[in-house]
Amino acid sequence: MIFPRIFRQGFFWACLFICVAGLFLAFPNPVLQIPFFIFLFFLGLNYIALNTRSRGEAFRLGLLVSGPAYAASLYWIVVPVYVYGHFPLVLAVFVPLLLGFVLGLFSSLYVILVHIMSRRFSWFALGIFGGAVWASLEFAREYVLTGFPWLVAAQAFSVWPESIQAVSIVGSYGLAMLLACAGLWIHQGRKLPVLAALALLVPVLGHGYFLKHEDHDAPSKDILIVQGNLDQDIKWEEEIQMKTVEKYKELTQQALREEKADLVIWPETAMPFYLQEQSRMSFIVMNFAQKQDVNLITGAPAYEMLDDGINYQLHNRAFWVSERGLIKSFYDKERLVPFGEYIPWSEHLFFLDRLVAGPMDFSPGKSTAPLKNEELALGMLICYEIIFPGLVRDRVQRSANVLINISNDAWFGPTSAPKQHLHLSVLRAVEQGRYVVRSTNTGISAFIDPSGRVYKSTSLFQEATLSGRVRLLDEKTFYHVWHWPINWTLAGISFAGLALCLVLPAKKTFS
């Protein structure tokens, strides 16, 4: 009978509204984005944490308000599940709700831990410990349950690149700690805590507006992005494959007549056939690169025969076709989309099929080294791999001097998903101090500089070509060099707060 009693509490409905509105409006959505609304989300969670009578009630209420909040911002998941997964609409709407409650588990853990800490610490210490807990839980989201670090706190401010320059020093999780800390102090509603929050937020979010980003004295390359805008429903049909090849060929030829390019990039699975095989379509692609005297990166499915000579593994691959018309190297996607490219825990979920159309189930790649040619060292990231800080950091650690993200966001239709995806790419650019080039099938394709500025981009669902110049950078950010000490410090602060809770007596209120 606990849930009916909760639903009768007026403050629950107020917190639910605040959390849903705060999270939905803090990130790209069809209405209006206001990054500072992330503090409304924190306000709702903190009110529950500091005003509930028991740990169980804090956890339940935290889950019941944060689950729908995440689900509302992830509404776009209905599109691939319903349109391409062929789920009944009434069932498809439950998928973002389910994922929302999975993400809500992390928020509800934050609520219960802040609830416990609030009975033992002053407002100042609560902000420090609570902020570190939030950051540690965001870090955990990168790895737990296959990992899904989407809608992280720092991402809300990616629309204002100047406000996220701190991530080059403390990373997105470090910035999340500072935002959550300020959220706890603001919640106090008293003069001193609010002033402390402002003293923290103004330099952290504002110092980027006074930074001068000088042009890097480094080699540059001209890159051409081609956005084919192909219908996802028919892309894999045999009679459409040749038309797909011709379309990308013609769009690229038209663009190369007007501008020179050192590298051409086609999107994830732009070629819906096995490029590695000798076929008429493969010959057209190879011959095109040779005639145009251009290096080409293109996505395509691929396979690898196993030692038994009978079985094989499929890969989501990025091919590098050289100006001589030969496959120079390739990268196989390392982090696959669960339920889209493979079934996690398939031995237990054998009754589920993949939710999207495509050849078959993919296997993860093993080599993450950059694709190199003379000065170029391309850190390849396919689809949502760009959202994982660790994967991007690994590319830079292995000497990538520019980051290339090929993706296919056509699955999500004209929703907020492509812009949310773009904003996570902005975070990675600043975090690692690298240019990011995004080539997508239907948009948003973009060039992002190391300060997070999107200096060229395309619209959604339009044929487009986009030329941009990038610098090949070797310098590493402070966060890249010190990421493990920073992340372990955040975790250490969290564990220290929890350890102190075991020895400090609880009190009804905190000063």
C-alpha positions as CSV (number, residue, x, y, z in Angstrom):
1,M,0.0,0.0,0.0
2,I,3.1,2.3,0.0
3,F,2.6,3.5,-3.6
4,P,-1.0,4.7,-3.2
5,R,0.1,6.6,-0.1
6,I,2.9,8.2,-2.0
7,F,0.6,9.3,-4.8
8,R,-1.6,11.1,-2.3
9,Q,1.3,13.3,-1.2
10,G,1.1,16.7,-2.8
11,F,4.9,17.2,-2.7
12,F,5.4,14.1,-4.8
13,W,3.5,15.5,-7.7
14,A,5.3,18.8,-7.4
15,C,8.7,17.0,-7.4
16,L,7.6,14.9,-10.4
17,F,6.6,18.0,-12.4
18,I,9.8,19.8,-11.5
19,C,12.0,16.9,-12.4
20,V,10.3,16.1,-15.7
21,A,10.2,19.7,-16.8
22,G,13.7,20.4,-15.6
23,L,15.4,17.5,-17.3
24,F,13.3,17.7,-20.5
25,L,14.0,21.4,-21.0
26,A,17.6,21.2,-20.0
27,F,18.5,19.1,-23.1
28,P,17.5,19.4,-26.7
29,N,13.8,18.9,-27.2
30,P,11.0,19.9,-29.6
31,V,10.0,22.9,-27.5
32,L,12.8,25.0,-25.9
33,Q,16.2,24.2,-24.4
34,I,17.2,26.1,-21.3
35,P,20.4,24.5,-19.8
36,F,20.0,26.0,-16.4
37,F,16.8,23.9,-16.0
38,I,19.1,21.1,-15.0
39,F,19.1,22.7,-11.6
40,L,15.3,22.2,-11.4
41,F,15.9,18.5,-11.8
42,F,18.4,18.6,-9.0
43,L,16.0,20.7,-7.0
44,G,13.3,18.0,-7.2
45,L,15.7,15.2,-6.3
46,N,17.2,17.2,-3.4
47,Y,13.8,18.1,-2.0
48,I,13.0,14.4,-1.8
49,A,16.3,13.5,-0.3
50,L,16.1,16.2,2.5
51,N,12.4,15.9,3.3
52,T,11.6,12.2,3.4
53,R,11.3,10.2,6.6
54,S,13.1,7.0,5.7
55,R,15.7,5.7,3.3
56,G,13.2,3.5,1.6
57,E,10.8,6.3,1.0
58,A,13.7,8.5,-0.4
59,F,14.7,5.7,-2.8
60,R,11.2,5.0,-4.0
61,L,10.3,8.7,-4.6
62,G,13.6,9.3,-6.2
63,L,12.9,6.5,-8.7
64,L,9.3,7.5,-9.3
65,V,10.3,11.1,-10.3
66,S,13.5,10.6,-12.1
67,G,12.4,7.6,-14.2
68,P,9.6,9.5,-16.0
69,A,12.0,12.5,-16.3
70,Y,14.6,10.5,-18.3
71,A,11.9,8.7,-20.2
72,A,10.4,12.1,-21.4
73,S,13.8,13.2,-22.7
74,L,14.3,9.8,-24.4
75,Y,10.9,9.9,-26.1
76,W,12.6,9.4,-29.5
77,I,13.5,5.8,-28.8
78,V,9.9,5.0,-29.7
79,V,10.7,5.7,-33.4
80,P,13.2,2.9,-34.0
81,V,11.3,0.5,-31.9
82,Y,8.0,1.1,-33.5
83,V,9.0,1.9,-37.1
84,Y,12.0,-0.4,-37.6
85,G,11.5,-2.9,-34.8
86,H,7.9,-3.4,-35.7
87,F,6.7,-3.3,-32.1
88,P,3.1,-2.3,-31.5
89,L,2.9,1.3,-30.6
90,V,1.3,0.6,-27.3
91,L,4.4,-1.5,-26.4
92,A,7.0,0.7,-28.1
93,V,6.1,3.6,-25.7
94,F,7.2,1.4,-22.8
95,V,10.8,1.1,-24.1
96,P,11.9,4.7,-23.2
97,L,9.9,4.3,-20.0
98,L,11.9,1.2,-19.1
99,L,15.2,2.8,-20.0
100,G,14.2,5.9,-18.1
101,F,13.7,3.9,-15.0
102,V,17.1,2.1,-15.5
103,L,18.7,5.6,-15.6
104,G,16.5,6.6,-12.7
105,L,18.0,3.9,-10.5
106,F,21.2,5.9,-10.5
107,S,19.4,9.1,-9.6
108,S,17.5,7.3,-6.8
109,L,20.8,6.0,-5.4
110,Y,21.9,9.7,-5.3
111,V,18.7,10.6,-3.5
112,I,19.1,7.9,-0.8
113,L,22.8,8.7,-0.2
114,V,22.1,12.4,0.0
115,H,19.2,11.6,2.4
116,I,21.7,9.7,4.7
117,M,24.4,12.3,4.4
118,S,22.1,15.2,5.1
119,R,21.5,13.9,8.7
120,R,25.2,14.1,9.4
121,F,26.9,16.9,7.5
122,S,26.8,20.7,7.3
123,W,25.4,22.3,4.1
124,F,28.9,22.9,2.8
125,A,30.1,19.3,3.3
126,L,26.9,17.9,2.0
127,G,27.4,19.8,-1.3
128,I,31.0,18.4,-1.6
129,F,30.1,14.8,-0.8
130,G,26.7,14.8,-2.6
131,G,28.3,16.4,-5.7
132,A,31.0,13.7,-5.8
133,V,28.3,11.0,-5.4
134,W,26.4,12.3,-8.4
135,A,29.6,12.4,-10.5
136,S,30.6,8.9,-9.5
137,L,27.2,7.6,-10.5
138,E,27.5,9.3,-13.9
139,F,30.9,7.6,-14.2
140,A,29.2,4.2,-13.3
141,R,26.7,4.8,-16.1
142,E,29.5,4.6,-18.6
143,Y,30.0,0.9,-17.8
144,V,27.1,-0.6,-15.8
145,L,24.4,-2.6,-17.8
146,T,26.3,-2.2,-21.1
147,G,26.8,1.5,-20.4
148,F,24.6,4.5,-21.5
149,P,26.1,7.9,-20.5
150,W,23.4,9.9,-22.2
151,L,21.7,13.0,-20.6
152,V,24.7,13.6,-18.3
153,A,24.7,16.9,-16.4
154,A,27.5,18.6,-18.4
155,Q,25.8,17.8,-21.7
156,A,23.0,20.3,-20.9
157,F,25.5,23.2,-21.3
158,S,27.0,21.9,-24.6
159,V,24.7,24.3,-26.5
160,W,26.8,27.1,-25.0
161,P,30.4,25.8,-25.6
162,E,31.9,28.6,-23.7
163,S,30.3,27.3,-20.5
164,I,31.8,23.9,-20.7
165,Q,35.5,24.8,-21.0
166,A,36.1,23.3,-17.5
167,V,35.7,19.8,-19.0
168,S,39.2,20.1,-20.5
169,I,40.5,20.3,-16.9
170,V,38.1,18.1,-14.8
171,G,36.2,16.2,-17.5
172,S,32.5,15.9,-17.9
173,Y,32.2,14.0,-14.6
174,G,34.2,16.7,-12.8
175,L,31.9,19.4,-14.1
176,A,28.9,17.2,-13.1
177,M,30.2,17.2,-9.6
178,L,30.4,21.0,-9.5
179,L,26.9,21.4,-10.9
180,A,25.4,18.9,-8.4
181,C,27.3,20.5,-5.6
182,A,25.9,23.9,-6.5
183,G,22.5,22.4,-6.8
184,L,22.6,21.2,-3.2
185,W,23.8,24.5,-2.0
186,I,21.1,26.4,-3.9
187,H,18.5,24.1,-2.4
188,Q,19.3,25.4,1.1
189,G,17.6,28.7,0.1
190,R,19.7,30.6,2.6
191,K,22.0,33.5,1.7
192,L,25.4,31.9,2.5
193,P,24.8,28.6,0.6
194,V,23.3,30.4,-2.4
195,L,26.2,32.8,-2.5
196,A,28.6,29.9,-2.3
197,A,26.8,28.2,-5.3
198,L,27.1,31.4,-7.3
199,A,30.8,31.8,-6.4
200,L,31.3,28.3,-7.7
201,L,29.2,28.5,-10.9
202,V,30.2,31.9,-12.2
203,P,33.9,31.1,-12.7
204,V,33.2,27.5,-13.7
205,L,30.6,28.3,-16.3
206,G,31.7,31.8,-17.2
207,H,35.4,31.7,-17.6
208,G,35.2,30.3,-21.1
209,Y,33.6,33.5,-22.3
210,F,36.9,35.3,-21.6
211,L,39.2,32.7,-23.1
212,K,40.9,33.6,-26.4
213,H,41.1,30.5,-28.6
214,E,44.0,31.2,-30.9
215,D,44.4,29.4,-34.2
216,H,46.6,26.4,-33.6
217,D,50.0,26.3,-35.3
218,A,49.6,22.8,-36.6
219,P,49.1,21.1,-40.0
220,S,45.7,21.4,-41.5
221,K,43.6,19.2,-43.8
222,D,40.5,19.9,-45.8
223,I,37.8,17.3,-45.3
224,L,34.6,16.8,-47.2
225,I,31.5,15.2,-45.5
226,V,28.8,13.7,-47.7
227,Q,25.3,13.3,-46.3
228,G,23.2,11.1,-48.6
229,N,19.9,11.3,-46.8
230,L,18.8,7.8,-47.8
231,D,15.5,6.2,-46.8
232,Q,16.3,3.8,-44.0
233,D,13.3,1.6,-45.0
234,I,14.7,0.6,-48.3
235,K,18.4,1.1,-47.9
236,W,19.3,-2.6,-47.6
237,E,17.1,-3.8,-50.5
238,E,19.2,-5.3,-53.3
239,E,17.8,-3.1,-56.1
240,I,18.5,0.1,-54.1
241,Q,22.1,-0.7,-53.4
242,M,23.4,0.4,-56.7
243,K,21.4,3.6,-56.5
244,T,23.0,4.3,-53.1
245,V,26.5,3.9,-54.6
246,E,25.7,6.2,-57.5
247,K,24.1,8.8,-55.2
248,Y,27.2,9.1,-52.9
249,K,29.4,9.1,-56.0
250,E,27.5,11.9,-57.7
251,L,27.2,14.1,-54.6
252,T,30.9,13.7,-53.9
253,Q,31.9,14.5,-57.5
254,Q,29.8,17.7,-57.5
255,A,31.4,18.9,-54.3
256,L,35.0,18.1,-55.5
257,R,34.4,20.2,-58.6
258,E,34.1,23.2,-56.4
259,E,36.4,22.5,-53.5
260,K,39.6,20.4,-53.0
261,A,39.6,17.8,-50.2
262,D,42.3,15.8,-48.6
263,L,39.8,13.3,-47.2
264,V,36.2,12.4,-48.1
265,I,34.0,10.9,-45.4
266,W,30.8,8.9,-46.0
267,P,28.6,7.9,-43.1
268,E,28.1,4.7,-41.1
269,T,27.0,1.8,-43.3
270,A,26.8,4.3,-46.2
271,M,27.6,1.3,-48.5
272,P,24.9,-1.3,-47.7
273,F,26.9,-4.2,-49.1
274,Y,30.2,-6.0,-48.4
275,L,32.8,-3.6,-49.7
276,Q,35.6,-6.1,-49.0
277,E,34.3,-8.5,-51.7
278,Q,35.1,-8.2,-55.4
279,S,31.8,-7.0,-56.9
280,R,30.6,-4.4,-59.4
281,M,29.6,-2.0,-56.6
282,S,32.9,-2.4,-54.8
283,F,34.8,-1.8,-58.1
284,I,32.8,1.5,-58.6
285,V,33.8,2.7,-55.2
286,M,37.5,1.8,-55.6
287,N,37.6,3.2,-59.1
288,F,35.9,6.4,-58.0
289,A,38.6,7.0,-55.3
290,Q,41.4,6.4,-57.8
291,K,39.9,8.6,-60.5
292,Q,39.3,11.5,-58.1
293,D,42.7,10.9,-56.5
294,V,41.1,11.2,-53.1
295,N,41.2,9.3,-49.8
296,L,37.8,8.0,-48.7
297,I,36.4,6.8,-45.4
298,T,33.1,5.0,-45.7
299,G,31.1,2.8,-43.5
300,A,29.9,-0.7,-44.6
301,P,29.2,-4.1,-43.1
302,A,32.0,-6.6,-43.1
303,Y,32.7,-10.1,-42.1
304,E,35.7,-12.1,-40.8
305,M,36.1,-15.8,-41.3
306,L,36.9,-17.8,-38.2
307,D,39.6,-20.4,-37.9
308,D,37.3,-23.2,-38.8
309,G,36.8,-21.7,-42.3
310,I,33.0,-22.1,-42.0
311,N,31.7,-19.7,-39.5
312,Y,32.2,-16.0,-39.5
313,Q,31.7,-12.8,-37.5
314,L,30.0,-9.7,-38.8
315,H,31.4,-6.2,-38.1
316,N,30.2,-2.6,-38.4
317,R,33.2,-1.4,-40.2
318,A,34.8,1.9,-41.4
319,F,36.9,1.3,-44.5
320,W,39.8,3.6,-45.6
321,V,40.0,3.5,-49.4
322,S,43.2,5.1,-50.6
323,E,43.7,7.4,-53.6
324,R,45.0,4.4,-55.4
325,G,41.7,2.6,-55.2
326,L,42.8,0.1,-52.6
327,I,41.5,-0.7,-49.0
328,K,44.3,0.8,-47.0
329,S,43.0,0.0,-43.5
330,F,39.8,-0.3,-41.5
331,Y,38.2,0.0,-38.1
332,D,35.6,-2.3,-36.6
333,K,33.1,-0.8,-34.2
334,E,34.1,-1.6,-30.6
335,R,31.1,-0.6,-28.6
336,L,27.9,-2.0,-30.2
337,V,24.4,-0.8,-29.6
338,P,22.6,-3.3,-27.4
339,F,19.4,-4.7,-28.9
340,G,20.2,-2.8,-32.1
341,E,23.4,-4.5,-33.2
342,Y,23.5,-7.4,-30.8
343,I,21.5,-9.0,-28.0
344,P,23.2,-8.6,-24.6
345,W,22.9,-11.6,-22.3
346,S,21.5,-13.5,-25.3
347,E,21.6,-16.8,-23.4
348,H,18.8,-15.4,-21.2
349,L,17.1,-13.2,-23.7
350,F,17.0,-15.6,-26.6
351,F,13.4,-14.7,-27.3
352,L,14.3,-11.2,-28.4
353,D,15.2,-10.2,-31.9
354,R,17.1,-7.0,-32.8
355,L,15.0,-3.9,-32.9
356,V,16.4,-2.5,-36.1
357,A,16.9,-3.7,-39.7
358,G,20.3,-4.7,-41.0
359,P,22.3,-7.7,-42.1
360,M,22.7,-9.8,-38.9
361,D,24.1,-9.5,-35.4
362,F,27.5,-7.8,-35.2
363,S,30.6,-8.7,-33.2
364,P,32.8,-6.0,-31.6
365,G,36.1,-5.0,-33.1
366,K,39.4,-5.4,-31.2
367,S,41.8,-2.9,-32.8
368,T,41.3,0.7,-31.6
369,A,44.5,2.1,-33.2
370,P,44.0,5.3,-35.3
371,L,43.9,4.9,-39.1
372,K,47.1,6.6,-40.3
373,N,48.4,8.0,-43.5
374,E,51.3,10.4,-43.4
375,E,50.2,13.3,-41.1
376,L,46.7,12.0,-40.5
377,A,45.9,9.8,-37.5
378,L,42.2,9.3,-37.5
379,G,40.6,8.3,-34.2
380,M,37.5,6.4,-35.5
381,L,34.3,6.3,-33.6
382,I,31.2,4.8,-35.1
383,C,27.7,5.9,-34.0
384,Y,27.2,6.3,-30.3
385,E,30.8,5.4,-29.4
386,I,31.4,9.2,-29.3
387,I,29.3,9.4,-26.1
388,F,31.8,7.2,-24.1
389,P,34.6,9.4,-22.6
390,G,36.8,6.4,-22.1
391,L,36.6,5.3,-25.8
392,V,37.4,8.8,-27.0
393,R,40.3,9.2,-24.5
394,D,41.7,5.9,-25.8
395,R,41.8,7.2,-29.3
396,V,43.8,10.3,-28.3
397,Q,46.1,8.2,-26.1
398,R,47.0,6.2,-29.1
399,S,48.0,9.4,-31.0
400,A,44.8,10.3,-32.9
401,N,45.2,13.9,-34.0
402,V,41.6,14.3,-35.2
403,L,38.4,12.4,-34.2
404,I,36.1,11.1,-36.9
405,N,32.5,10.0,-35.9
406,I,30.5,8.3,-38.6
407,S,26.9,7.7,-37.7
408,N,23.4,6.9,-39.0
409,D,20.8,8.8,-36.9
410,A,18.1,8.1,-39.5
411,W,16.6,5.6,-37.1
412,F,15.3,8.4,-34.9
413,G,13.4,10.4,-37.4
414,P,13.0,14.2,-37.0
415,T,13.3,14.0,-33.2
416,S,15.7,15.5,-30.7
417,A,18.0,12.5,-30.7
418,P,20.5,13.8,-33.4
419,K,21.0,17.1,-31.6
420,Q,21.4,15.3,-28.2
421,H,24.0,13.1,-30.0
422,L,25.7,16.2,-31.4
423,H,26.0,17.8,-28.0
424,L,27.7,14.8,-26.6
425,S,30.2,15.1,-29.4
426,V,30.8,18.7,-28.4
427,L,31.7,17.5,-24.9
428,R,34.3,15.0,-26.3
429,A,35.9,17.7,-28.4
430,V,36.5,20.0,-25.5
431,E,37.4,17.1,-23.1
432,Q,40.2,15.8,-25.4
433,G,41.2,19.1,-27.2
434,R,40.6,17.7,-30.7
435,Y,38.6,18.6,-33.8
436,V,35.6,16.3,-34.3
437,V,34.2,15.6,-37.7
438,R,30.7,14.0,-37.7
439,S,29.5,12.4,-40.9
440,T,25.9,11.2,-40.8
441,N,23.4,9.7,-43.2
442,T,20.6,12.2,-42.5
443,G,22.1,14.7,-40.2
444,I,23.3,16.4,-38.1
445,S,26.7,16.3,-39.8
446,A,29.2,18.8,-38.4
447,F,32.7,20.1,-37.8
448,I,33.5,20.9,-34.2
449,D,36.6,22.6,-33.0
450,P,38.5,21.9,-29.8
451,S,36.6,24.6,-28.0
452,G,33.3,22.9,-28.7
453,R,32.2,25.4,-31.4
454,V,30.1,23.8,-34.1
455,Y,31.5,25.9,-36.9
456,K,29.8,24.1,-39.8
457,S,26.8,21.8,-39.8
458,T,24.0,20.4,-41.9
459,S,20.2,20.3,-41.4
460,L,18.2,17.1,-40.8
461,F,16.9,15.0,-43.6
462,Q,18.5,16.9,-46.5
463,E,21.1,15.9,-49.1
464,A,24.2,17.8,-48.3
465,T,27.9,18.1,-48.7
466,L,30.0,20.0,-46.2
467,S,33.6,21.1,-46.5
468,G,35.7,22.1,-43.5
469,R,39.3,22.6,-42.5
470,V,40.7,20.8,-39.4
471,R,43.9,21.1,-37.5
472,L,45.9,18.0,-36.7
473,L,46.6,18.4,-33.0
474,D,49.0,16.5,-30.7
475,E,48.7,18.4,-27.5
476,K,46.8,16.7,-24.7
477,T,44.4,18.4,-22.3
478,F,44.9,18.5,-18.5
479,Y,42.0,16.1,-18.1
480,H,43.4,13.6,-20.6
481,V,46.7,13.5,-18.7
482,W,45.2,13.4,-15.2
483,H,41.8,11.7,-15.9
484,W,42.4,8.7,-13.6
485,P,43.5,10.7,-10.6
486,I,40.6,13.1,-11.1
487,N,38.0,10.3,-11.5
488,W,39.5,8.3,-8.5
489,T,39.4,11.5,-6.4
490,L,35.7,11.9,-7.1
491,A,35.1,8.3,-6.2
492,G,37.3,8.7,-3.1
493,I,35.3,11.7,-1.9
494,S,32.1,9.7,-2.3
495,F,33.4,6.7,-0.3
496,A,34.8,9.0,2.3
497,G,31.4,10.6,2.8
498,L,29.8,7.2,3.0
499,A,32.4,6.0,5.5
500,L,31.9,9.0,7.7
501,C,28.2,8.2,7.7
502,L,29.0,4.9,9.4
503,V,30.7,6.6,12.3
504,L,29.0,10.0,12.7
505,P,25.7,10.1,14.6
506,A,22.6,11.0,12.7
507,K,20.8,14.2,13.5
508,K,17.3,15.4,12.5
509,T,18.5,18.6,10.7
510,F,21.8,20.0,9.5
511,S,23.2,23.4,10.0
